[in-house]
Amino acid sequence: MFRKLLKYLKVIDIDVLIYSMTKETILAFPELDYTIQSEVVNENKKKYFIQIEDKIIHQSTLFKSIYLLQLIQKKGQAIGECFTKEEFKGKSIYPFVINYIAKDAIINNNQKEVFIIVNSDNVSSIRGIEKAGFTIHTKIKANRFLFFHYNVTKTDYFSS
């Protein structure tokens, strides 16, 4: 049990890009021949996934709120915990799903803005995020200990 607690007592380096989508920036994304399913996990999480023959080939999570957005004085839903099975990468599934999630949140659930956070060095995810129609909002570099962020530097890419 102590080992499980120990991992939370480390300083974490954060170097992320925050992208956003609003009603004005929604991109019409081509339909793919996949059915996106969803499932409420808990009060803060909704899982979206594509399943083929009982195997999940892609999964993304929509969080009702995420603490990191407070660093840019924003509130809103954020997409995260995304993965695509290796053999399905390069088929535009990732941008298709995150575009679908953002449109669902904005149009059907009256969200003003939806965010997605990605590590700055994750080039393939960044390409998919931009292909889905998200625009870069802010870059954040910081250190985190438990829930505390310090040495925070932000680069804003547009003013809201």
GROMACS elastic network, one bead per residue, 0.5 to 0.9 nm:
[ bonds ]
;  ai    aj funct       b0    kb
    1     4     6  0.52338   500
    1     5     6  0.65532   500
    1     6     6  0.87203   500
    2     5     6  0.51034   500
    2     6     6  0.60325   500
    2     7     6  0.89873   500
    3     7     6  0.66909   500
    4     7     6  0.58392   500
    4     8     6  0.75356   500
    5     8     6  0.55475   500
    5     9     6  0.69597   500
    6     9     6  0.52017   500
    6    10     6  0.72457   500
    7    10     6  0.59335   500
    8    11     6  0.82879   500
    8   145     6  0.78580   500
    8   146     6  0.62807   500
    9   145     6  0.67854   500
    9   146     6  0.65434   500
   10   144     6  0.83635   500
   10   145     6  0.63552   500
   10   146     6  0.77516   500
   11   143     6  0.64626   500
   11   144     6  0.55553   500
   11   146     6  0.77855   500
   12   142     6  0.83814   500
   12   143     6  0.55507   500
   12   144     6  0.50214   500
   12   145     6  0.64483   500
   12   146     6  0.87240   500
   13   141     6  0.75950   500
   13   142     6  0.61163   500
   13   144     6  0.65042   500
   14   119     6  0.79731   500
   14   140     6  0.72641   500
   14   141     6  0.53576   500
   14   142     6  0.50553   500
   14   143     6  0.57653   500
   14   144     6  0.71776   500
   15   118     6  0.86313   500
   15   119     6  0.59918   500
   15   120     6  0.58308   500
   15   121     6  0.83246   500
   15   139     6  0.74471   500
   15   140     6  0.57757   500
   15   142     6  0.67066   500
   15   143     6  0.88049   500
   16   117     6  0.65408   500
   16   118     6  0.54550   500
   16   121     6  0.82591   500
   16   138     6  0.84678   500
   16   139     6  0.58035   500
   16   140     6  0.54101   500
   16   141     6  0.65908   500
   17   116     6  0.83511   500
   17   117     6  0.57880   500
   17   118     6  0.54201   500
   17   119     6  0.62354   500
   17   120     6  0.56148   500
   17   126     6  0.87208   500
   17   136     6  0.71807   500
   17   137     6  0.75847   500
   17   138     6  0.59117   500
   17   140     6  0.63609   500
   17   141     6  0.89285   500
   18    69     6  0.85899   500
   18   115     6  0.67025   500
   18   116     6  0.58859   500
   18   118     6  0.66163   500
   18   119     6  0.89189   500
   18   135     6  0.86770   500
   18   136     6  0.61855   500
   18   137     6  0.55646   500
   18   138     6  0.52062   500
   18   139     6  0.61399   500
   18   140     6  0.77706   500
   19   114     6  0.84225   500
   19   115     6  0.55524   500
   19   116     6  0.52612   500
   19   117     6  0.63185   500
   19   118     6  0.81481   500
   19   129     6  0.78389   500
   19   130     6  0.84942   500
   19   134     6  0.57781   500
   19   135     6  0.52938   500
   19   137     6  0.50577   500
   19   138     6  0.70538   500
   19   139     6  0.89281   500
   20    25     6  0.88817   500
   20    78     6  0.87449   500
   20   113     6  0.65771   500
   20   114     6  0.55287   500
   20   116     6  0.62998   500
   20   117     6  0.87924   500
   20   133     6  0.87893   500
   20   134     6  0.52996   500
   20   135     6  0.55029   500
   20   136     6  0.64127   500
   20   137     6  0.62230   500
   21    24     6  0.79608   500
   21    25     6  0.58113   500
   21    26     6  0.63191   500
   21    27     6  0.89095   500
   21    99     6  0.89699   500
   21   102     6  0.70284   500
   21   103     6  0.86796   500
   21   106     6  0.86141   500
   21   112     6  0.86932   500
   21   113     6  0.56599   500
   21   114     6  0.53632   500
   21   115     6  0.65098   500
   21   116     6  0.86661   500
   21   133     6  0.71588   500
   21   134     6  0.50565   500
   21   135     6  0.64756   500
   21   136     6  0.89983   500
   22    25     6  0.52008   500
   22    26     6  0.61956   500
   22   102     6  0.83951   500
   22   103     6  0.87506   500
   22   106     6  0.70759   500
   22   111     6  0.82792   500
   22   112     6  0.60907   500
   22   114     6  0.66181   500
   22   134     6  0.85436   500
   23    26     6  0.54653   500
   23   103     6  0.79708   500
   23   106     6  0.63600   500
   23   107     6  0.74493   500
   23   111     6  0.86205   500
   23   112     6  0.69988   500
   23   113     6  0.73521   500
   24    27     6  0.88502   500
   25   133     6  0.70947   500
   25   134     6  0.75625   500
   25   135     6  0.80749   500
   26    29     6  0.89296   500
   26    99     6  0.80299   500
   26   102     6  0.81158   500
   26   103     6  0.69156   500
   26   106     6  0.88924   500
   26   132     6  0.87551   500
   26   133     6  0.63884   500
   26   134     6  0.78532   500
   27    99     6  0.76324   500
   27   103     6  0.87626   500
   27   132     6  0.69375   500
   27   133     6  0.51431   500
   27   134     6  0.82395   500
   28    99     6  0.83949   500
   28   132     6  0.86182   500
   28   133     6  0.82647   500
   29    95     6  0.83240   500
   29    96     6  0.66512   500
   29    99     6  0.70176   500
   29   100     6  0.82721   500
   29   131     6  0.87110   500
   29   132     6  0.68413   500
   29   133     6  0.81779   500
   30    96     6  0.76041   500
   31    34     6  0.82641   500
   31    96     6  0.74697   500
   32    35     6  0.83619   500
   32    92     6  0.83485   500
   32    93     6  0.77542   500
   32    96     6  0.73474   500
   34    50     6  0.68115   500
   34    51     6  0.84570   500
   34    52     6  0.87316   500
   34    93     6  0.85337   500
   35    49     6  0.84542   500
   35    50     6  0.61711   500
   35    51     6  0.78586   500
   36    48     6  0.65643   500
   36    49     6  0.56287   500
   36    50     6  0.50853   500
   36    51     6  0.79546   500
   36    97     6  0.72750   500
   36   100     6  0.84625   500
   37    47     6  0.82883   500
   37    48     6  0.56130   500
   37    49     6  0.53310   500
   37    50     6  0.62004   500
   37    51     6  0.79358   500
   38    46     6  0.68902   500
   38    47     6  0.54810   500
   38    49     6  0.62344   500
   38    50     6  0.87958   500
   39    45     6  0.88335   500
   39    46     6  0.57490   500
   39    47     6  0.52183   500
   39    48     6  0.65637   500
   39    49     6  0.84988   500
   40    43     6  0.76648   500
   40    44     6  0.86323   500
   40    45     6  0.62912   500
   40    47     6  0.61500   500
   40    48     6  0.88005   500
   41    44     6  0.77353   500
   41    45     6  0.53372   500
   41    46     6  0.53995   500
   41    47     6  0.65100   500
   42    45     6  0.52661   500
   42    46     6  0.70480   500
   43    46     6  0.81550   500
   43    63     6  0.89599   500
   43    64     6  0.77632   500
   44    62     6  0.81207   500
   44    63     6  0.54291   500
   44    65     6  0.68097   500
   44    66     6  0.89878   500
   45    61     6  0.64921   500
   45    62     6  0.57244   500
   45    64     6  0.63237   500
   45    65     6  0.88085   500
   46    60     6  0.85961   500
   46    61     6  0.56546   500
   46    62     6  0.51890   500
   46    63     6  0.66248   500
   46    64     6  0.81808   500
   47    59     6  0.69982   500
   47    60     6  0.59711   500
   47    62     6  0.63649   500
   47    63     6  0.88274   500
   48    58     6  0.82836   500
   48    59     6  0.57025   500
   48    60     6  0.53088   500
   48    61     6  0.60019   500
   48    62     6  0.76849   500
   48    97     6  0.78184   500
   48   101     6  0.76784   500
   49    56     6  0.67210   500
   49    57     6  0.75562   500
   49    58     6  0.54487   500
   49    60     6  0.63859   500
   49    61     6  0.85603   500
   49    97     6  0.80074   500
   50    55     6  0.84142   500
   50    56     6  0.57741   500
   50    57     6  0.57903   500
   50    58     6  0.53137   500
   50    59     6  0.66488   500
   50    93     6  0.89615   500
   50    97     6  0.85699   500
   51    54     6  0.60235   500
   51    55     6  0.53272   500
   51    57     6  0.57826   500
   51    58     6  0.73348   500
   51    59     6  0.88851   500
   52    55     6  0.52655   500
   52    56     6  0.63808   500
   52    57     6  0.68811   500
   53    56     6  0.83217   500
   56    59     6  0.70420   500
   56    84     6  0.85308   500
   56    85     6  0.79413   500
   57    83     6  0.81860   500
   57    84     6  0.56876   500
   57    85     6  0.51362   500
   57    86     6  0.85544   500
   57    87     6  0.86088   500
   57    88     6  0.69173   500
   58    82     6  0.74381   500
   58    83     6  0.56567   500
   58    85     6  0.63162   500
   58    88     6  0.82921   500
   58    93     6  0.74753   500
   58    94     6  0.73626   500
   58    97     6  0.83606   500
   59    81     6  0.76702   500
   59    82     6  0.55333   500
   59    83     6  0.55568   500
   59    84     6  0.66562   500
   59    94     6  0.86503   500
   59    97     6  0.84134   500
   60    79     6  0.68804   500
   60    80     6  0.61153   500
   60    81     6  0.56204   500
   60    83     6  0.66424   500
   60    84     6  0.88425   500
   60    94     6  0.85406   500
   60    97     6  0.76374   500
   60    98     6  0.74018   500
   60   101     6  0.86823   500
   61    78     6  0.82655   500
   61    79     6  0.55975   500
   61    80     6  0.53244   500
   61    81     6  0.57106   500
   61    82     6  0.66510   500
   61   101     6  0.88771   500
   62    65     6  0.87486   500
   62    77     6  0.66693   500
   62    78     6  0.56904   500
   62    80     6  0.64458   500
   62    81     6  0.85269   500
   62   101     6  0.75007   500
   62   102     6  0.88662   500
   62   105     6  0.89084   500
   63    66     6  0.66005   500
   63    76     6  0.86565   500
   63    77     6  0.54953   500
   63    78     6  0.52066   500
   63    79     6  0.61454   500
   63    80     6  0.74043   500
   64    76     6  0.68090   500
   64    78     6  0.68023   500
   65    69     6  0.82070   500
   65    75     6  0.69060   500
   65    76     6  0.57814   500
   65    77     6  0.51638   500
   65    78     6  0.65820   500
   66    69     6  0.60926   500
   66    70     6  0.80026   500
   66    75     6  0.79547   500
   66    76     6  0.77369   500
   66    77     6  0.72272   500
   66    78     6  0.66738   500
   67    70     6  0.57530   500
   67    71     6  0.79556   500
   67    75     6  0.87670   500
   67   147     6  0.84033   500
   68    71     6  0.57298   500
   68    72     6  0.78628   500
   68   149     6  0.88213   500
   69    72     6  0.55151   500
   69    73     6  0.64318   500
   69    74     6  0.53092   500
   69    75     6  0.62279   500
   69    76     6  0.78796   500
   69    78     6  0.87727   500
   69   115     6  0.86997   500
   70    74     6  0.55993   500
   70    75     6  0.68638   500
   71    74     6  0.76103   500
   71   140     6  0.84501   500
   71   149     6  0.84808   500
   71   152     6  0.83219   500
   71   154     6  0.86181   500
   72    75     6  0.88647   500
   72   138     6  0.78736   500
   72   140     6  0.88330   500
   72   154     6  0.81004   500
   72   156     6  0.89905   500
   75   113     6  0.85781   500
   76   111     6  0.73755   500
   76   112     6  0.77421   500
   76   113     6  0.63521   500
   76   114     6  0.61127   500
   76   115     6  0.71614   500
   77   102     6  0.89999   500
   77   105     6  0.80081   500
   77   111     6  0.77495   500
   77   113     6  0.74130   500
   77   114     6  0.52577   500
   77   115     6  0.62519   500
   77   116     6  0.85656   500
   78   102     6  0.88723   500
   78   113     6  0.89989   500
   78   114     6  0.57058   500
   78   116     6  0.52487   500
   78   117     6  0.74019   500
   79    82     6  0.78631   500
   79    98     6  0.74011   500
   79   101     6  0.79959   500
   79   102     6  0.81810   500
   79   114     6  0.76069   500
   79   115     6  0.62457   500
   79   117     6  0.71763   500
   80   116     6  0.63853   500
   80   117     6  0.67349   500
   80   118     6  0.80805   500
   82    94     6  0.79947   500
   82    98     6  0.88848   500
   83    86     6  0.89634   500
   83    94     6  0.78726   500
   84    87     6  0.82973   500
   84    88     6  0.65208   500
   84    89     6  0.62327   500
   84    93     6  0.77369   500
   84    94     6  0.69111   500
   85    88     6  0.55560   500
   85    89     6  0.66154   500
   86    89     6  0.53881   500
   86    90     6  0.89131   500
   87    90     6  0.85405   500
   88    91     6  0.61696   500
   88    92     6  0.87225   500
   88    93     6  0.75690   500
   89    92     6  0.73470   500
   89    93     6  0.72891   500
   89    94     6  0.79810   500
   90    93     6  0.76222   500
   90    94     6  0.86745   500
   91    94     6  0.81209   500
   92    95     6  0.56450   500
   92    96     6  0.60736   500
   92    97     6  0.87193   500
   92   128     6  0.74198   500
   92   131     6  0.86438   500
   92   132     6  0.89725   500
   93    96     6  0.50064   500
   93    97     6  0.61281   500
   93    98     6  0.86879   500
   93   128     6  0.88383   500
   94    97     6  0.53474   500
   94    98     6  0.62735   500
   94    99     6  0.84770   500
   94   125     6  0.81778   500
   94   128     6  0.63055   500
   94   129     6  0.80092   500
   94   132     6  0.82581   500
   95    98     6  0.52954   500
   95    99     6  0.58521   500
   95   100     6  0.83603   500
   95   125     6  0.88062   500
   95   127     6  0.86901   500
   95   129     6  0.59704   500
   95   130     6  0.80358   500
   95   131     6  0.61600   500
   95   133     6  0.82918   500
   96    99     6  0.53627   500
   96   100     6  0.61927   500
   96   101     6  0.87946   500
   96   128     6  0.87174   500
   96   131     6  0.88293   500
   96   132     6  0.65204   500
   97   100     6  0.50042   500
   97   101     6  0.61804   500
   97   102     6  0.86632   500
   97   132     6  0.84675   500
   98   102     6  0.61264   500
   98   103     6  0.85419   500
   98   116     6  0.87231   500
   98   128     6  0.88360   500
   98   129     6  0.75812   500
   98   132     6  0.67823   500
   99   102     6  0.52162   500
   99   103     6  0.61545   500
   99   104     6  0.85156   500
   99   129     6  0.83621   500
   99   131     6  0.89458   500
   99   132     6  0.51742   500
   99   133     6  0.70404   500
   99   134     6  0.81575   500
  100   103     6  0.52265   500
  100   104     6  0.60441   500
  100   105     6  0.86159   500
  100   132     6  0.88163   500
  101   104     6  0.50743   500
  101   105     6  0.61628   500
  101   106     6  0.85986   500
  101   114     6  0.89667   500
  102   105     6  0.51512   500
  102   106     6  0.60618   500
  102   107     6  0.83591   500
  102   111     6  0.89391   500
  102   113     6  0.83431   500
  102   114     6  0.59886   500
  102   115     6  0.82326   500
  103   106     6  0.51306   500
  103   107     6  0.56334   500
  103   108     6  0.75342   500
  103   114     6  0.88172   500
  104   107     6  0.54986   500
  104   108     6  0.51528   500
  104   109     6  0.66178   500
  104   110     6  0.87621   500
  104   111     6  0.89866   500
  105   108     6  0.57729   500
  105   110     6  0.64991   500
  105   111     6  0.56568   500
  105   112     6  0.86540   500
  105   113     6  0.84266   500
  105   114     6  0.72725   500
  106   109     6  0.57113   500
  106   110     6  0.50191   500
  106   112     6  0.61601   500
  106   113     6  0.67296   500
  106   114     6  0.72143   500
  107   110     6  0.55833   500
  107   111     6  0.72345   500
  108   111     6  0.81964   500
  111   114     6  0.70197   500
  115   134     6  0.82262   500
  115   137     6  0.89245   500
  116   129     6  0.79795   500
  116   134     6  0.81607   500
  118   121     6  0.83458   500
  118   122     6  0.69209   500
  118   125     6  0.72618   500
  118   126     6  0.71006   500
  118   129     6  0.89029   500
  119   122     6  0.54888   500
  119   123     6  0.86408   500
  119   125     6  0.86715   500
  119   126     6  0.85513   500
  120   123     6  0.75004   500
  120   126     6  0.80744   500
  120   139     6  0.80176   500
  121   124     6  0.89188   500
  121   126     6  0.85932   500
  122   125     6  0.55912   500
  122   126     6  0.62719   500
  122   127     6  0.88580   500
  123   126     6  0.50586   500
  123   127     6  0.62369   500
  123   128     6  0.87428   500
  124   127     6  0.51688   500
  124   128     6  0.63904   500
  124   129     6  0.87292   500
  125   128     6  0.50286   500
  125   129     6  0.60823   500
  125   130     6  0.85964   500
  126   129     6  0.50374   500
  126   130     6  0.61665   500
  126   131     6  0.84477   500
  127   130     6  0.52755   500
  127   131     6  0.60279   500
  127   132     6  0.86060   500
  128   132     6  0.61230   500
  128   133     6  0.88413   500
  129   132     6  0.51495   500
  129   133     6  0.67295   500
  129   134     6  0.58068   500
  129   135     6  0.82154   500
  130   133     6  0.52261   500
  130   134     6  0.51885   500
  130   135     6  0.65053   500
  130   136     6  0.81602   500
  131   134     6  0.74548   500
  136   139     6  0.82316   500
  136   156     6  0.86595   500
  136   157     6  0.64933   500
  136   158     6  0.80017   500
  137   155     6  0.86211   500
  137   156     6  0.61310   500
  137   157     6  0.53252   500
  137   158     6  0.61622   500
  137   159     6  0.82691   500
  137   160     6  0.89226   500
  138   154     6  0.66225   500
  138   155     6  0.54814   500
  138   157     6  0.56468   500
  138   158     6  0.78624   500
  139   153     6  0.81245   500
  139   154     6  0.55755   500
  139   155     6  0.50301   500
  139   156     6  0.65636   500
  139   157     6  0.79271   500
  140   152     6  0.69288   500
  140   153     6  0.57996   500
  140   155     6  0.66273   500
  140   156     6  0.88221   500
  141   151     6  0.77108   500
  141   152     6  0.57369   500
  141   153     6  0.52702   500
  141   154     6  0.65844   500
  141   155     6  0.88552   500
  142   149     6  0.64021   500
  142   150     6  0.58998   500
  142   151     6  0.52001   500
  142   153     6  0.63631   500
  142   154     6  0.86624   500
  143   148     6  0.82097   500
  143   149     6  0.55874   500
  143   150     6  0.53803   500
  143   151     6  0.60776   500
  143   152     6  0.70280   500
  144   147     6  0.66433   500
  144   148     6  0.54680   500
  144   150     6  0.64035   500
  144   151     6  0.88101   500
  145   148     6  0.52515   500
  145   149     6  0.65752   500
  145   150     6  0.83007   500
  146   149     6  0.83235   500
  149   152     6  0.68233   500
  150   153     6  0.88965   500
  156   159     6  0.71407   500
